[in-house]
Amino acid sequence: YFFSREVESISAVRLAMVAMQISAVHFFGSRLKPAVTISDHSDGLRSGMHFANVDHLASQEEQDATPTTPHMSDWAHIATHYTQGKLVPKAHPYYDEVYFLLLCLHLTHTSEMKNLLQGMVITQLEEWIAEIKANNGGTEGGSYSLSTLIKAHLTPPWDTFSIGTYDTVGDTIWPELPCILPSNQCQ
């Protein structure tokens, strides 16, 4: 992170993933095998961390055949930015209700729960957006709005901040991930 925080490009983060694996092999004698990666909202971090399990010394065919590592959005960043008014202004008429809905979505423990609740949350937010536009001459107002929140955090690939997002990730070494995600439950 310290290497790439100023330039969060896919290449910079992929280089950091390679360096991480080289260090693990050098100091511990084996590669790291992360089942999932977590970071804040950055295309470079998300896309670059997909390569965490790719062996940079393998042939191109083997690298291409290696499944990418699943990535989760960081709930702590979302919660902190929200409570600071950086995602929706604190003066928003539904500020408290929106935070409660996001928290409920975060606390879902299965993909099915997450998908069901996410659809319901988006429907509710869209109703509030329509009401706000009707009362404000057709605009939602401001750069931080419910529409922006939906696009930034409730649509793929960024809708991965619930602890049940990856409740079963195929044949990974940890098929049930919620038990290993304490860093995504700190709020």
TARA-V626170 format. One record per residue. SS is DSSP state (hx for helix, st for strand, lp for the rest). OMEGA is omega in radians with two decimals (* if undefined). D_FIRST is the distance of its C-alpha to the first C-alpha in whole Angstrom. Layout:
ss=SS omega=OMEGA d_first=D_FIRST
ss=SS omega=OMEGA d_first=D_FIRST
//
This chain:
ss=lp omega=-3.12 d_first=0
ss=lp omega=3.13 d_first=4
ss=lp omega=-2.96 d_first=5
ss=lp omega=-2.98 d_first=5
ss=lp omega=3.11 d_first=6
ss=lp omega=3.12 d_first=9
ss=lp omega=-3.07 d_first=10
ss=lp omega=3.11 d_first=9
ss=lp omega=3.11 d_first=11
ss=hx omega=-3.12 d_first=12
ss=hx omega=-3.13 d_first=13
ss=hx omega=-3.12 d_first=10
ss=hx omega=3.09 d_first=8
ss=hx omega=3.08 d_first=11
ss=hx omega=3.10 d_first=11
ss=hx omega=3.11 d_first=8
ss=hx omega=3.10 d_first=10
ss=hx omega=3.13 d_first=13
ss=hx omega=3.11 d_first=12
ss=hx omega=-3.13 d_first=11
ss=hx omega=3.09 d_first=14
ss=hx omega=3.12 d_first=16
ss=hx omega=-3.14 d_first=15
ss=hx omega=-3.14 d_first=16
ss=hx omega=-3.11 d_first=19
ss=hx omega=-3.02 d_first=20
ss=hx omega=-3.04 d_first=20
ss=hx omega=3.05 d_first=21
ss=lp omega=3.08 d_first=23
ss=lp omega=3.14 d_first=22
ss=lp omega=2.99 d_first=19
ss=lp omega=3.13 d_first=17
ss=lp omega=-3.14 d_first=18
ss=lp omega=3.11 d_first=16
ss=lp omega=-3.11 d_first=18
ss=st omega=3.03 d_first=16
ss=st omega=-3.13 d_first=12
ss=st omega=3.03 d_first=12
ss=st omega=3.09 d_first=10
ss=lp omega=-2.98 d_first=11
ss=lp omega=3.13 d_first=13
ss=lp omega=3.11 d_first=12
ss=hx omega=-3.13 d_first=14
ss=hx omega=3.12 d_first=11
ss=hx omega=-3.11 d_first=9
ss=hx omega=-3.09 d_first=12
ss=hx omega=-3.14 d_first=14
ss=hx omega=-3.14 d_first=11
ss=hx omega=3.05 d_first=11
ss=lp omega=-3.07 d_first=14
ss=lp omega=-3.07 d_first=15
ss=lp omega=-3.11 d_first=13
ss=lp omega=-3.12 d_first=17
ss=lp omega=3.11 d_first=18
ss=lp omega=-3.08 d_first=20
ss=lp omega=3.12 d_first=19
ss=lp omega=-3.13 d_first=23
ss=lp omega=3.09 d_first=25
ss=lp omega=-3.14 d_first=27
ss=hx omega=3.12 d_first=26
ss=hx omega=3.12 d_first=28
ss=hx omega=3.10 d_first=27
ss=hx omega=-3.14 d_first=23
ss=hx omega=-3.11 d_first=25
ss=hx omega=-3.14 d_first=26
ss=lp omega=3.11 d_first=23
ss=lp omega=3.12 d_first=22
ss=lp omega=-3.12 d_first=19
ss=lp omega=3.10 d_first=17
ss=st omega=-3.09 d_first=18
ss=st omega=3.08 d_first=15
ss=st omega=2.99 d_first=16
ss=st omega=-3.05 d_first=15
ss=lp omega=3.14 d_first=14
ss=hx omega=-3.12 d_first=17
ss=hx omega=3.10 d_first=16
ss=hx omega=-3.13 d_first=15
ss=hx omega=-3.12 d_first=18
ss=hx omega=-3.14 d_first=20
ss=hx omega=3.14 d_first=19
ss=hx omega=3.13 d_first=19
ss=hx omega=-3.09 d_first=23
ss=hx omega=3.05 d_first=24
ss=lp omega=-3.14 d_first=23
ss=lp omega=-3.11 d_first=25
ss=lp omega=3.11 d_first=22
ss=lp omega=3.07 d_first=23
ss=lp omega=-3.12 d_first=27
ss=lp omega=-3.14 d_first=29
ss=lp omega=3.13 d_first=30
ss=lp omega=-3.13 d_first=34
ss=lp omega=-3.07 d_first=33
ss=lp omega=-3.14 d_first=36
ss=lp omega=-3.07 d_first=35
ss=hx omega=-3.10 d_first=32
ss=hx omega=-3.14 d_first=32
ss=hx omega=-3.13 d_first=33
ss=hx omega=3.13 d_first=30
ss=hx omega=3.12 d_first=28
ss=hx omega=3.12 d_first=30
ss=hx omega=3.10 d_first=30
ss=hx omega=3.11 d_first=26
ss=hx omega=3.10 d_first=26
ss=hx omega=3.12 d_first=29
ss=hx omega=3.10 d_first=27
ss=hx omega=-3.03 d_first=24
ss=lp omega=3.08 d_first=26
ss=lp omega=-3.03 d_first=28
ss=lp omega=3.07 d_first=28
ss=lp omega=3.10 d_first=29
ss=hx omega=3.14 d_first=28
ss=hx omega=3.09 d_first=32
ss=hx omega=-3.11 d_first=32
ss=hx omega=-3.10 d_first=29
ss=hx omega=3.12 d_first=30
ss=hx omega=-3.10 d_first=34
ss=hx omega=-3.13 d_first=32
ss=hx omega=3.08 d_first=30
ss=hx omega=3.13 d_first=33
ss=hx omega=3.13 d_first=35
ss=hx omega=-3.13 d_first=32
ss=hx omega=3.10 d_first=32
ss=hx omega=3.12 d_first=36
ss=hx omega=3.13 d_first=36
ss=hx omega=3.13 d_first=33
ss=hx omega=3.06 d_first=35
ss=hx omega=3.11 d_first=39
ss=hx omega=3.10 d_first=37
ss=hx omega=3.13 d_first=36
ss=hx omega=3.12 d_first=40
ss=hx omega=-3.13 d_first=41
ss=hx omega=3.12 d_first=39
ss=hx omega=3.13 d_first=40
ss=hx omega=-3.13 d_first=44
ss=hx omega=-3.07 d_first=44
ss=lp omega=3.07 d_first=42
ss=lp omega=3.06 d_first=44
ss=lp omega=3.11 d_first=42
ss=lp omega=3.08 d_first=38
ss=lp omega=3.07 d_first=35
ss=lp omega=3.03 d_first=34
ss=lp omega=3.13 d_first=31
ss=lp omega=3.07 d_first=28
ss=lp omega=-3.06 d_first=27
ss=lp omega=3.09 d_first=29
ss=hx omega=3.09 d_first=30
ss=hx omega=3.11 d_first=30
ss=hx omega=3.12 d_first=26
ss=hx omega=3.12 d_first=25
ss=hx omega=-3.12 d_first=27
ss=hx omega=-3.03 d_first=25
ss=hx omega=-3.01 d_first=22
ss=hx omega=-3.08 d_first=21
ss=lp omega=3.06 d_first=25
ss=lp omega=-3.13 d_first=25
ss=lp omega=0.03 d_first=23
ss=lp omega=-3.00 d_first=20
ss=lp omega=-3.10 d_first=19
ss=lp omega=-3.03 d_first=22
ss=lp omega=-3.11 d_first=20
ss=lp omega=3.09 d_first=19
ss=lp omega=-3.10 d_first=22
ss=lp omega=3.07 d_first=22
ss=lp omega=-3.09 d_first=25
ss=lp omega=-3.13 d_first=23
ss=lp omega=-3.09 d_first=23
ss=lp omega=3.00 d_first=26
ss=lp omega=-3.12 d_first=27
ss=lp omega=3.04 d_first=25
ss=lp omega=-3.06 d_first=28
ss=lp omega=3.12 d_first=28
ss=lp omega=-3.13 d_first=24
ss=lp omega=3.06 d_first=25
ss=lp omega=-3.08 d_first=24
ss=lp omega=3.10 d_first=26
ss=lp omega=-3.01 d_first=26
ss=lp omega=-3.07 d_first=23
ss=hx omega=-3.13 d_first=24
ss=hx omega=-3.09 d_first=24
ss=hx omega=-3.09 d_first=21
ss=lp omega=-3.13 d_first=19
ss=hx omega=-3.14 d_first=19
ss=hx omega=3.11 d_first=16
ss=hx omega=3.12 d_first=17
ss=lp omega=-3.01 d_first=20
ss=lp omega=3.11 d_first=20
ss=lp omega=* d_first=21
//
